[in-house]
Amino acid sequence: MAEIRWTQEALRWLEDIHQYIAEDNPTAADNVVSGIYQKAQLLSDHPEIGYFYRSEPEGNIRILLYGHYRIAYLTHGKTSVDILGVFHGAMELTRYLP
């Protein structure tokens, strides 16, 4: 099982997503953030489930999809995963993952 670690940046993204959705629908905001978190938990047993984005010296950056969102994460073999950010599908990833 891989350890899942959320970066501070990724946690800020989740908070921003929650705040944005909660302006119109607090229940939906809770559901979306909970869904993203639950989807990321799959990485514990299946760290390579997301599609390959690019290779880095520390490991591979992969993307896991959840609805309209992309969960960007860095794999360290099968031992750990760092969640780098959560991005809406309309956002250009290269702007945030140069």
Secondary structure as UniProt FT lines:
FT   STRAND          3..6
FT   HELIX           8..22
FT   TURN            23..24
FT   HELIX           26..41
FT   HELIX           42..44
FT   TURN            47..48
FT   STRAND          51..56
FT   TURN            57..58
FT   STRAND          59..66
FT   TURN            67..68
FT   STRAND          69..76
FT   TURN            77..79
FT   STRAND          80..88
FT   TURN            89..90
FT   HELIX           93..96
//
